[in-house]
Amino acid sequence: QRLKAAVHYTVGCLCQDVAEEQDMQFSKQTIAAISEITFRQCENFAKDLEMFARHAKRTTVTTEDVKLLARRSSSLLKYITQKSEEITSSNMEQKEKKKKKSSAVKGGTTGKQEAPVTENEDSNMA
């Protein structure tokens, strides 16, 4: 019930934004109908995603399942693919940072040993 109310509220806000941009009005019945259709479609999406995962003998829905669900809308599929790649790239970068950090902590330094520079050697470099 709370989820349904949240969908109704969000649809109402979106309708209000569109109404202001387009200089038009939405009736309460129209907003309620859009909310109901949206909620039912989300339920169908959830069931489809569950079935895709189950068909693949998994208990977890993956991004591949979401892409399969969005296959009929090329622009949505493109957007989901792009966001998925961004998230994967970001996760890989974070893992690399953690690896470098943990290896630096274990080794005491970044892995390179530098000899201390004496005053005599410093003046020779100039």
Buried (B, 14 or more C-beta within 10 A) or exposed (E): EEEBEEBBEEBBEBBEEEEEEEEEEBEEEEBBEBBBEBBEEEEEEEEBBEEBBEEBEEEEBBBEBBBBBBEEEEEBBEEBBEEBEEEEEEEEEEEEEEEEEEEEEEEEEEEEEEEEEEEEEEEEEE
